[in-house]
Amino acid sequence: MSVLDNLNPAQREAAATVDGAVLVLAGAGSGKTRVLTHRIAYLIDELGVPPWNVLAVTFTNKAAGEMRERVDRLVGDRSRGTWIGTFHSICARLLRQEATAFGLDPRFTIYDEDDRLALMRRVLAALGIGEQALAPRAAVAQISRAKNAMLDPESFARQPGEGPARRQLATVFRDYQQGLRSSNAFDFDDLLTEVVRRLDANAPVLDRYQQRFQYVLVDEYQDTNRPQYLLCRQVAGGHRNLCVV
């Protein structure tokens, strides 16, 4: 009996097509997560792929937990070693594991939204910028957009666009990042961008993860931003066994 027997024909085709790049287009309630979890089970249970060669990524902790539970129900302990998680949790894990290679302190802190706003308020106060002139939440949002475009403070400052507001934000961005680094901290955006940059700069580490993750699966792919897209391309770059839903 195959783990794919209880799928309909379209689901079965999507789950069993495991080599090369695969794009699955499906509407809400059509069994997208079912396809991904059965695909993982099929790889492990029927094709004999070691679980540590599989990476599955989604966007929320709830979705990742549900995916893990479904895979465990299908193949039991044989799923142990599979990396299933959100983009942020996968990146945080990777940064801690490769901290030495990346020149990082593995004890780094991850700032949540309240931490980010508190740091931003300190930065604005130190620069003498009143919150009426630049609201902390607005500054954090603009910096987040810059990071999601893979801009660091230096490249942001070089972007086209003049004016005092732009120059002010570039200074705020610089000091905000310095504040993070002095506290040995990353914000959620950094978790993604730092992994992408450091894998680009460290070919042996990138090669190791390309060799490890022979099959990469991404749920809700339409919601990926640029760093997430780049990470998928990096990790799947060696074998191109990338399935996105």
Buried (B, 14 or more C-beta within 10 A) or exposed (E): EBBBEEBEEEBBBBBBEBEEEBEBEBEEEEBBBBBBBBBBBBBBBBEEBEBEBBBBBBBEEEBBBBBBEBBBEBBEEBBEEBBBBBBBBBBBBBBBEBBEEBEBEEEBEBBEEEBBBBBBBBBBEEEEBEBEEBBBEEBBEBBBEBBBBBBBBEEBBEEEEEEEEBEBBBBBBBBBBEBBEEEEBBBBBBBBBBBBBBBEEBEEBBEBBBEBBBBBBBBBBEEBBBBBBBBBEBBBBBBEBBBBB
